[in-house]
């Protein structure tokens, strides 16, 4: 079980927006960045509170806190 507050996955049709989404997260959420997968625990993530990862054209944004997921959803979904 993961202690991630939540996540959202976008398909390849939104791939062109990923740089803007990533920049928005840095500016409005805080420390984060690319990861290999959804973290099972945020321990050892070097202070990251959000991550993104991509596979087969789908990109997932994971958030440690529910409020950050909500802010992201309000902006990008």
C-alpha positions in Angstrom: 0.0 0.0 0.0 1.2 3.5 -0.9 1.2 6.5 1.4 0.7 8.8 -1.6 -2.3 11.1 -1.1 -3.3 10.7 -4.7 -2.4 10.8 -8.3 -3.7 11.6 -11.8 -2.6 10.0 -15.1 -2.8 11.8 -18.4 -2.6 10.1 -21.8 -0.4 10.9 -24.8 -2.9 13.6 -26.0 -1.7 15.8 -23.1 2.0 15.0 -23.5 2.8 18.5 -25.0 1.6 20.1 -21.7 3.9 18.1 -19.4 6.7 20.8 -19.2 4.1 23.4 -18.2 2.6 21.0 -15.7 6.0 20.3 -14.2 6.8 24.0 -14.0 3.5 24.7 -12.3 4.2 22.0 -9.7 7.6 23.5 -8.9 6.1 27.0 -8.5 2.9 26.1 -6.6 3.6 22.8 -4.8 7.3 22.8 -4.1 10.1 20.3 -4.3 9.5 17.4 -6.7 10.4 16.0 -10.1 10.8 12.9 -12.2 10.6 9.5 -10.6 10.7 5.9 -11.8 7.3 5.1 -10.3 4.7 6.0 -7.7 6.5 6.0 -4.4 5.3 3.4 -1.9 6.6 5.7 0.8 7.9 9.2 0.7 10.7 8.3 3.0 14.0 8.6 1.2 12.6 10.8 -1.5 15.0 13.6 -0.6 12.3 16.1 0.3 10.2 15.6 -2.8 6.5 16.2 -2.1 5.4 15.4 -5.7 6.7 13.3 -8.5 5.9 12.5 -12.1 6.7 9.4 -14.2 5.8 8.4 -17.7 5.4 5.1 -19.5 3.9 4.1 -22.9 2.6 7.7 -23.5 0.9 8.0 -20.1 2.2 10.3 -17.5 1.3 10.2 -13.8 1.6 13.0 -11.3 1.7 11.7 -7.7 1.3 14.0 -4.6 2.2 13.4 -1.0 -0.5 15.7 0.3 -4.2 15.7 -0.8 -4.3 19.5 -0.9 -1.6 19.6 -3.6 -3.5 17.0 -5.7 -6.6 19.2 -5.4 -4.8 22.3 -6.5 -3.3 20.4 -9.5 -6.7 19.0 -10.5 -8.3 22.5 -10.3 -5.6 23.8 -12.7 -5.0 20.9 -15.1 -8.0 18.6 -15.3 
